Amino acid sequence: MRTLPRLFFASLMMAASTVAVGDDYPSKPITLIVPWSAGGGTDAVGRQFAAGLQDELGQPVNVVNRTGGSGVVGHMAMKMAPADGYTLGLGTAEIATYQHIGTADLSYEDFTPIALLNLDYAAFTVNADSPWQNLDEALADIADSPNEYTVSGSAPGAAYHLSFAGFLDQQGIDPNTVNLVPSEGAAPGLQELAAGGVDIVFSSLPEIESMRESGRVRTLAVLANEREDAFPDVPAAKEVTGDDWSHGSWRGLVAPEGLPEDIAQQLLSAAESVWNSEDFQSFMSGRGYGAVWKGPEGFEAFMAEQDSNNETIIDKLGLAQ
């Protein structure tokens, strides 16, 4: 009989130890959902960042590509996952468009923001034979000749389209007076530009660099407040207009809404270490991606601003459903 209390006490200790281990986040592999296809830019950033998180957290971080519906499938999977820190997402700029276009009941408020990692601004690029030598000349002609010029680079309502249209709107130009020729990304738009089929293409600077180097196109400005370090010869729009404009395609680490604060803080610490690491910074600069850091509060404020601006421009473009 003397052994029973001892055995009972031992079982209690083992149970307590099990609970303690279970509460020690992370105690099992983590999934990072990427809402776009393998091999693309978002996938590349996600896999690089996941490798760093794995080293920081001491658990495997497995990238899972959940594609479809222009990112809706993956973002919805992030939203619906348990808020326990074992399913994270690489959220993208489309988060701030879905509810306004009417494609999904999704917004930035459905997520716990951890950190903004990357922001690539839209570039304003023309054919090498274009008469426009600078952004001032282009804006003046567009304002003076409504419906004469065409632009391409994405499908309607994509991040760079909204950045370009919002910039025109800020400059007092109705974005509907520049005719959009939809394309499946920047590459076909650039081919059309080089062939003289459109007047302007909006895209990221890395996407356009090879054609700039070959002299087939000329970039008049990047739609941002400052020049990008990787492309110092390209003026920032603010240098010309004097107005702030910092919108484009972005990627950030998010979790489902309701993530416990202690787990969020641990993820924030790990994410900041990865972002500041030589491996991640070298990867981003080597690809020409804009490495931009904002913690939870700054990231949430950034998404709220993007959401508000997108709502306005989506309405003006007539894309709202």
N, C-alpha and C positions, 0 to 999 in steps of 0.2 A: 504493500500500500504506500510505502514511503516514496516509491518511484513515481507514482501518478502525479503528485504535484510538480515534481521535477520535469516530467515529460510535458505536462500542461504548460509549465512556464517556458520550456524550451520551444514549444510550438508557437506560443505567443511571440516570443522573440524572433522566430523565423518569419512569422507573418508580418511583424513590424518592419523587419529588415526588407521584406519583399515590397511593402508599400513604399518605403523610403527610396528603394532603387527605382520603382515605377514612377515616383515623383521627380526623379532626377533627370530633367530634360536636357538633351535628348537621349533616350535609352533605346532607340531603334531607328532604322533608316527613315529618311525624309524624302518626300516626293516634291519635285519642283515642276509645276505644269508650265509648259511653253505653248501659247495658243496659236502658234504658226508652225509651218512645216520644217522638218529637219533640213539643214543645209542653208537656211536663210540667215539674215543678220540677227534676228531676235534669237534664233536657235543658237547661233555661235556665241552671242553674249551670255545667254543662259547657261550654256555648258561650261564656259570659262568661269563664270561666277559660281556655279555649282561645285566645281572642283575646289575652289577656294573655300567655300562654306564647309565642304566636307573636311578639309584640313582643320578649320577653326573649331568645328563642332564635334569632331571625333566620331561621326557617324556617316555612312554613305548618303549622298544626296543624289537621287536618281532623277534625271530629266525625262519627262514624259511629254511627248508632243500630242496635244489634243486639238486637232485642226477642224476647220469647217465653219461655215457661216460668217466669213470675214472676221474670224476671231471670237465669235459668239460662243461656240462650243467650249473652247478652252477657258474663257473668262467665266462662263456659267459654272464650269466644273470647279474653278477656284471658289466661287461664291458659295456653292452648295456643300463644300467639304467641311468636315468637322473642324472647329476652331481650337485645335489642340497643338498646333505647331508642327504637325507631321505632314501636312499638305500646304505648300506655299505656291505662289505663282509669280511669273514674270509678267506683270501687267503692262499693257501697252496703251498708246494714245487713244485707241478706239474706245477705251472705257468711258471717255468723255464725249462720245458721240451716240452710242446705241439708243439711249432713251429719247434723244432729241430727233433722231432719224426715224425711230419707231421700230427698230429691228429686234430689240430685246429689252426686257425689264432689268436693266443693269446700269449702275452708275458707280462712281467712285465711293459713294457712301456705303456700298455693300462690302467694302474691304477694310481691313486694318492696314494702314500704310506703314511700311517699315522704312524704306528709303528709295529716293529717286537715284538712279545709277547713270542714266545716259539721256542726252537730249541732242538730237540732230536737227538743225534748222533747215528750212527749205531754201534752196538757192534759185535765183532768178537768172536763167540762162537763155541765150539767143544764138542763132546761127552765126558763124564767123563772118558771114557776108551781111549781117544786119546793119542797117544804118545807125542803129543806136550804139553809141560808144560808152554810155554811162546810164545809171538808173534814172537820173533826172530827165534825160531825153525820152526814155521809154515811158515814164509816167506822164509826161506832158502830152505825148502823142496819143497814149491810151485815153487820157481824159478828153482830148480834143476830137477824137474819132471813135465814138462808141460803135461797138459791133464790127469793127474792121479787123480786129486782131484775134488770133486763136492761141490757145494754150493747151498743153497736154502734160502727162506725167503720172496719172493715176486714174482710178475710178472716181466718180462723183462722191464727195463726202469723206474721202480718205484724209489722213492727217495733213499731208502736204498741200492738198487742194484747199483745205480749210485755212491753213496758214497763209497761202497765197491770196485767197479770196478775202480773208480778214485783213490782211495788209492793205489790199486795194481799198477796202471799205474805210480803213483808218485814214487813208490818204484822200478821202472824199470822192473815190471812184466807185461807181456801182459795179460790183464784181460780175453781175450778169451781163455787162456790156463787153466782156472778154469771153469769147465762145470756147467752151471746154470741149476738146476732142478726147473722150475717155480712152485710157490705155491700161493694160494689165501691168502696171508698174512703170518705172522710169525707162527701162531699156527700149521698149518699142516707141515710147514718146521721143526719146533722143534720136532714134533712127529717123523718125518722121521729121524732127527738127533739122537734122543734117541734110535731109532730102528736100527741105524747103516747104514741107507740107503744113507746118505750124510755125508760129512766130516766137513762142516762148515755151520753155519747159520748166516746171518746178520739180526738184528732187533734192536728195542730200548731195553734199559735195563729193563724198567718196564714190557715189554712183556715177558721177559725171567726169571724174578726174582723167580717165584714159582718153576721153574725147577732147577734153581741154588740152591735154598734153600733145595730142596729135594736131591741134589747131583747127579742128572742125567746128568747135563751138566756143562761145565766149560767155563767161559768167559775169554779170554786171554787179551782183551783190548777193550776199547771204542775208536772209531776212532775220537779223538778230541785232543785238545791241553792241556787240564787239566782234572783231575779226576772230576767226577760229585759228588756233595755234598751228594746226596742220596745213592751213591754207592762207598764209599771211598776205598773199597778193590779192585776195578777194575782199573788197570793201564790205563793211557792215551797213545795212540799210540805215541805221541810226546816224551814221556819218553823213548821209545824204539828206534825210528827212528831219533829223533832230528829234524824232519820236521813238519811244521805247517800243520794241516788238521782239518778243522772245517766245515764239511758238513754233512747233514742229512735231516731229515724231519722237516719242520718248519711251523709255522702259524703266520699270521700277519693281522692287520687291514688295509683294503684298501677301497678306494672309486673309482668311475669311473674317468677316466682322465678328467681334467678340473675343478675339485672341486675348488670353490672360496677360496682364501687364508684365509679369515676371518673365514670361516666355518672349514677349515682344522685346523687352530690354535685352535679353540674351541674344536674340536674333539681330537686333540693331548693332550691338557690340561686334558680333561676328561679321556682319555685313560691312561695317565701317573698316574693319581690319582688312577684309578682302579688297575693298575698293581702293584703299591706300597702298595695297601691295604692289611691288615692282612688276610682278607677273601680270596683274590685271591692267595696270596702267600701260604697260608695254603692249599688251594685246590691243587695247583700245586705240592707242596712238598709231600702232602699226596698221590698223584697219581704217583709220581716219574717223573713228567714232568719237563723238563728243562726250567725254567723261564728266558728268555733272553730279554733284552730291547734294542731296537735301535729306535731312532726318525726318522723322514722322510728322512733326508739326509743319515744317516747310513743304514737305511732299504733299500733305493734305491741302494746304493753302494753294499750292501750285495746281493740283488737280481741280480744286474748286474754281480757280481762275480760268483754267482751260475749259471746264465745263460751261461756265457762264459765257465765255467768248464764242464757243462752238454753238451754243444754243442760238445766239444772236445771228451768227453768219449762216447757220443751217436754215434758219427761218428766211433770211434774205435771199438765199439761193433757191428757195422753194423745195428743199429736200425733205422737210418735215412731213411725216405721214400722220 
